[in-house]
Amino acid sequence: MAALTLEGVGFAAGSSRILQKIDLSLAEGEFLALVGPSGCGKSSLLRLIAGFERATVGQIRLEERVVSGPGLHLDPEDREIGMVFQSYALWPHMDVAGNVGYGLKVRRMPTAQRNTRVAEALATVGLSGFEGRRVQNLSGGQRQRVALARCLAMKPRLLLLDEPLANLDAHLREAMVEEFRRLHRATGVSIVYVTHDQAEAMALADRIAVMSAGKLLQIGAPQQLWREPADATVARFLGRGQIVPVELTGAGPRARARLFGHEVSLRAPTGLARGAAFACLRRRDIAPGAEGFAAQVIDCRQLGDRYQLTVSPDAAPELHLHCEVDSAPEGSDLRMAVSDGWVLPPEAAAV
């Protein structure tokens, strides 16, 4: 049974169409990441699921229960959903236990049962013994855990996380990624996680949904989206894919193509016709070699014990391609070998 189903969901504010025909489903216990650039509609979609906004069209179901549809809108408190905001939204005048147990108190849960539930939630996020701490005396990572515990104490059917690590420094973000992984394994709760950080999404999610301009472009396992992006937008957003023009000369799972005047073999969708196309090259797909397309070195920058190399193909000097190498090249003239790449589907616009 799907924990969450969206069918044809759209959302408009005045004359602005913010979301357009979103179809997706979340399996029970699945971790789904919504990614995309700022303003693409991912946080708006989360608010529709939570019930803070009302969908203009379409239907939203939690398991088999319709919570949003034509003539129907269930309020957030009736959806049995937990949501963690970027700002954490903790009460500064309450201690940790007060914050975690607030929703249970509103539901008039008996004190003894409420205290047990609060203790269980804090243990789950690694904050046992923090019940009496004031939230203003906690670190950013600890406040994030309190916000999570508050949701878990309510035993939600679905947990929504809106940019939960955006306010943390790099070290704390890395630690909290590990915490989210542990939390998901421990609880098995279904999660929808909004982020603009592709590294977070790749590390955490069972599947990733890539959004742009209010539309859902592609949804799939992280490795699938990395290796086989549906279009240039997905390719560029996940892993900064480099889009290059190619001329297909032969079909097959490994298509033959001409790239900057050099013959290469690329992975490709089935059924592609010969002719002009676009391909996605990852940084690890190209490297200096004895054979390959001719290029000029534009820049060479040291990154720890490696170097980031920027080259410009002789056949397309307006393009700048990047790769990482073990040592700085000698001279500015190179041959760049292509070890892999993905030909974008013919309907994909390379913009």
C-alpha positions, 0 to 999 in steps of 0.5 A: 500500500502506498503511504502517499499518492498524488494524482494530477495535483496543481497549485496556483496563487492568483494568476501564478501557476506554482505547481502543474500536474504532479503525479507521484506515490510514496511506498510504505517506509520509503525515503523520497527526496524532492530536489530542485533549484530555489523557487521550483515549487518543492516546498509548496508541494510539501505544504500541500501534502501537510495541508497548510495550502489547498491544491487547486486541482488533483487529489492527495491520498494518505494510504487509502484516505483522501485528504485533498480533492475536489470539494475536500480539504482535511486540516493539517491536524487531522492528517496524522503527519509530522513536519519539521521546518527549516526554522525548527519552530521550537517554543523558546519558553519551554524546555525540551520535554515541553516542546516534544510533548506539546502536541500530545498535551493538546491531544489531552494525552494522560501525563504518565503516557505523555512522559513515556512517549516523550522519553521514547522519542528523545531516546530515538534521536539520541537526546535522553536526559535532555528533558529539562534543558532550555532550547536556547541552550542547545546547539543547532544540531540538538535543536534539530533533533528536538524538532524531530523528536516532537514529530516522532512523539506524535507517531505520524504516518508520514514525516515531512522535512523542509530543508532541515539542514539549511541552517547548520554548518558543514560539519553539523550537516554531515553529522545530521545526514548520518542521524537521518539515515539511522533514524529512518532505519530505526523507525521505518517511517515514510519520509518526504525530504525537501532539499536543494542539496543534491549530495544530501538527497543522494546520500539519504533517499531511496528515490529522488524526484527532480523538480523545475518550474513547478513540474516533476521532471524525473523520479527514480533511484539516485543511481538511475538519475545520475546515470540516465537523466531524462533531460539537461535540467536533471543532468545539470542539477544532479552532479553538474552534468556537462551537456555536449552536442553529438552526432549519432552514427550507430544505435544500440545500448552502446551507441556510436557517436561522433563527439568533437570530430572523434568517434566515441561509444556512449550509453543510450536509450533504445530506439534512437535514430541516427543524427544530431543529439545531446549527451551528458558527460560526468567529470569522471567520464573524460580525462587526458589520454593518448586518443580523443578529441583535441582540446586546450587547457583553460584552467588547472586548479589544485583540489587537495591531492588532485587537480580540477582541469578545465578544457575547451574542445578545439571543435567547440571553443565556446564550451568549457568542460571539467574533469579531475586528474591526479597531476597537472598536465604539461602544456596547453594542448591535450587529447581528451579521452571519453570513457562513458556518457549518456545520450539524452532522450530525443525529446529532451531539450538541451537548454 
